[in-house]
Amino acid sequence: MKFSTISDKNVDQLEPVTSALLSWYHKNARKLPWRENLDPYRIWVSEIMLQQTRVETVIPYYIRFLKAFPTVEALAGADEEKLMKHWQGLGYYSRARNMRKAAKVVVEEMNGRLPQDVEGLKKLPGIGEYTAGAIASIAYGAAVPAVDGNVYRVLSRLLASHEDIGLAETQKALYKVAEKLVPQKEPGAYNQAVMDLGAEICVPKTPKCLLCPLTRWCQGYGQGIADQLPVKAVAQKRKQEDRTVFLIHCGGLILLNKRPDKGLLAGMWEYPSVPEIFTKDAAEKYWTGQGLTVRFIKALPKAKHIFTHMEWWMQGFWIEAGDTDVFPGGRWVSLDELRENYAIPSAFKAYTAVLERLV
């Protein structure tokens, strides 16, 4: 097996880690709103929100979301625009859409109860191995691991593993280690303990090893290389895309455009934009060609937004239009309507800020 740094002997040496970690957790667990009870729905919502998003960011969104959609039945019946509005700012909007799809399945086919086992949970839209493990262990007490990037990092350091954690074979081997370590008693508390350790102590660049309850068994710490682990191949450079964004105003109304149902920011409302950089003259000519009466146009500051695999480099323009009879498929809305009912992706937040100042 290529994954030579993980042997039964190495893993056996980690056996005391479980009880030590649980003891630490019971004294130091973070107080988080989704830990106030073991409601599977609340745990599910939190785990989906926490994907690719920091805990500090999630907390206020989680509280507002639960007020708007307190039950799986409420989520299943949610209006999509209202759902997107409550998700606005969290990004990765497909997470919210998949939650609503899954909620409908749970309500219509499962009597409103989430499955208790990993395999059943994984059949629901948007729930993968990690989320299924988190829900099953925390809500239902199933002795299964919940393995994410934090766990890969902790285990790589404990084992002083130099294997690339970006590789599927490495992740598979580490998952098997996690399976051996998760206890029959308090599996949910154990999984949350690993999450807390990775978030607060065993952090990515400068691990706080002197505060860690596991240094006695950590081979990375013993070899003085914990801060060099885990090993991960250099990520590919993100693709860069030029974009021109238009804030088009007429009689107190703003023009919005709905993006295609597939692809980046699928189905979201946005300010009209094109995938190239226009000069002022080119921008005016473009909209005149669309049938818009352009009364006034000015350039706005440039902006940049970074997605996981792409960067948008944007030029903006403010346009005062003479009429609203243009752009089939678009929608003219007031600023109040935009604030209340439309979730504009955070990719456009620089231009939303401009809009707030100018209208």
N, C-alpha and C positions, 0 to 999 in steps of 0.2 A: 504493500500500500504506500503510495507516495507521501501520505500525510504522516511522516515518520515521527513527528514530535508528539503525537498522541498515541500512547501505548496504554495497555491495561494497567501497567505498573504506575504510570504517571497519573492516570485517572484515579486509581485506588488511593493514591496519596492525598487526593482532594476530598475524601470521604468526610473529614471533620468540618469542611467548609460549610455544609448545609446548616448544622446546628449553630455554628458561630455566626453565620449571616442572619439567621432568624433571631438570635439573641440580640444582635446589633439593631435589627429592624424594629423590634418591639420597643426599643428605647429611643430610636431616632427616626421613626417613620415620618415622612412629610404629611402634613395635614392638608388633604386635597378634597374638594367637594364630592368627587365621585367615589371617595372612600368612606362616605358617611353611612352607607348601607351596601348590601350585596345585591341590589336590584340589577338583574342581567341587562335590562334596557339601558339604565344609566351607565353601566360599565361599558357596554357596546358603544354608546355615543362618545364617551370619553376616549376610548381606544381609537376610534376612527378619527376624531379630532386631533389626537396626539401624533398621528402619522405625519412625519415631515414638519412638525410644528412644535415649538417650545411650550413647556408647561405654563410658563408665565403668560404667554399669549393666549393659550386655550382657556384658562380659568374664566375670564369674563364672558367669552363666547359661550362656554358650556352653561353657565348660569342663565344667560338670556335664552339660549336654545331650549333648555328644559322648561322654562316658563312658557314659551310659545308652543312647545311640543312635549308635554309632560309624560306621554305614554306612547307605546308603539302604535296604538290605534290613531292617536293624533298625528303622528308622523306619516302613517300610511295615507291619511286623508289630506295631507298638507297640499296647499296650492304651491306649484313650483316656483312662482315668482316670490312668494313669501318665504319659501324655504331658502332660495338663493340669497334673499336679502339678509336673512339671519346668518348665512354662511359668509357673507361679504367680508373680505379681508383675510380669511383663512386660506384662500387659494385651493388649488386642486379640487375644483368644484364637482368633478365626477364622484368624489367621495360622498357628497350630500345626495346626489341623484341615486347612487347605488344604495344608500341607506334607505331612501324612500321606497325603492324597488323591493329591497329585502323586507322592509316593514310590511308592505302589501302581501308578500308571500306568507310572512309570519301570521298576519291577521286572517288572511283568507284560507290558509291551508294548515295552520298549526295552532289554531285557537288562541292566538295572541301570545304564545310562549316561545321564546327562542329555544332552539335545540340545546341539550345539555352536553352533547359530545362534540369532539373536534370535527369529525367527518360530517356530521349533520350541519354544523355551523358553516363549514367551508362551502357547502352547497348554496349558501345565500350570496347574492351579489355583493361584491366589495369586501368579503371576509376571507382573508388568507390564513396561512398557517399560524402566524404570530397572533393575529387578532382572535382567532378561534381558540388558541391555547390560553390567551389572557382571559377571555370570557369563561371558558370551561373551568379553569382553575380557580379564578377569583369568585365567580358567581355560584358555581356548582361544586367546588371542591374536588374537581378531577385532578388526578396526579399526572399532569402533563406540563411540559415546559412551554414558556412563551419566549421565543428567541428572536431578538431584533439586533440592531447594530450595537446597542449597549452590551448585550449579553455576549456577542462575538468578541467584543473588546475585552471584557472581563475575563472570559475563558482563555483568550489568546495570551493574556498576561499571566494568568495563573499557571498555564502550561509552558510559558516561554516559547510559544509557537511562532515560527518564522514563516508559516505558510500564508499565502495571499488570501485574505478573507473575502476578496471579491470573487473568488472561484467557487463554483457550485460544489465541487468535491470537498473543499475546505469547510464550507457551511454545513454540508451534510455530516461531516465528521464531528464538528462542534455541536451540532444538534444532538447527536448520539451521546455526547458527554453531558449535555444539559438534561437529557432524559434520565441518565444515571443519577444525577445530583438532585433532581426534584423529589421531595419527600412525599410519602403517602399522607402524612399529617401536615396540615397547613400549606398545601401546595400554592394556594393563591398568595398567601403572605410571603412565601419564599420567592415567587416570581416578582412580586412587587419589591422585595428586598433587593434583588439583583438590579431592577430598574433604578431604584434609589441610589444604590452604590455606584452604578454607571453614570448617573446624572450629577451626583454631588462629590464623590470621592475618586472613583476610577475614571476621571474625565479624559477626553482625547489627548491633549498635548502635554499637560503638566499634571499627571496624577498625584493626588495628595496621599502618597503612600504611608506617611507617618500617622495619618488619621484612619487608615484602613483596618478593619477588623480581620482581614485575611492575609496580612503580610507574612504571618508564620508559615503559610502554605504556598505563598505566591512565588513561583519559580522565576518569573520576570523580575520581581523585586529582589530576590536573592542573587540574581545574576547582574543586577544593576542596569537592566535594559527595559524596564517597564515603560519608560517614556518613548521608547523606540517601537513599541508594539501597539496595535497589531500592524502587520505588514499589509499594505494595499497598493496595487499597481497605480501609477499616476493616471488620473482620469483623463479621458479625451477632452480636448479643448471644445468649449461650447460653440455651436454655430451662431454666427452673428447675422441678424436680419435688420435691414433698414426699414423704417416705417414712418409714414406721415399721418398725423392724427388731426382731425378737424373738429373744432368746437363751432357749431353752426347755430346761430341765434336768430330768432325772428319773433317779434312781438311777445317777448317774455317766455318763449318756448325754445327748447333745445332739441336738436335732432339726434336720435339714437338709431343704431343699426343692430340687428340681431345676427350673431355669427352663425356659421353653418353648424348643423347638428353633430358633425364629426370633426375631430381634429383639436388643435389647441384652443382652450377656452370654449369648447363646444356649447352652442346654444345660449351663450351669454350675450347680454346687451352691452354694447360698447359705443364710444364715439366713433363715427365713421372714420375709417382709416384705409390706407393702401400700402402694400409691401414695397415701397420705394421712397426715396427722399425727393420731395418736390421743392423747387424754388417758389417764390411768391407768385411769379407770373404763371408758372406751370400749374400751381394750385388753383388760381383764378380761372385759367383756361379749362381745367378739368371740370370744375363745378359748373361753369357756363355751358360746357358740353353736356352736362347732366340735366340742363334745363333750369338751373338755379339762377335767380337774379342776384348777383353779388354786388351789394352796395358798398361794402367796406371789407378790407382784408388786411390783417397784419400778422407778422410772424410772432410766435410764442417761443419761450425758452426751450432748448433741447432737453430731452430726458432719456433715461436709460432704465430698463427693467431686466432683471436676471431671472430666467426660469431655470429649471434643473438642467436642461440640455440645450438651452438657447438664450441668447441675449437680444433684446430689442433696443435698437438705437433710434430714437424718435425725434422728429421735427414736428412741431405743432403750428397750427394756424387758427386764428380767430376770424370768423366770417359773420358779418351782418347780412342776412338774406332779405330779399324783398317780398318773398312769399313762402308758403309752406307746401306748395303744390309740386313736390319733387320727391325723388328717391323712393320708388315703390318698395314696400317691405320695411321701410324705416318707420319710425314713430316719433312724433313731436310731443314732448312732455314739458310740463312746468318744472322749475327747480324743486318745488315742494314735492311733486309727484316722483321726481327722480330720487330724492332723499328717502321717501317713504316706501316706494314700491320696486325700485330697480337696483339690482346688485351690479354695479360697475366693477369689473375686475381691478385688483390693486395694481396691475400693470399700467393702468391709466391714472394712478393717484396724483401724479404731478399735474395733470390737466384737470382733474376734478378740483384740485386746490385753486387752479386758475379760474375755473368756472365759478367757484364760490366767491371769488373776489370781484369778478366782472359783472355778475348778474345781480 
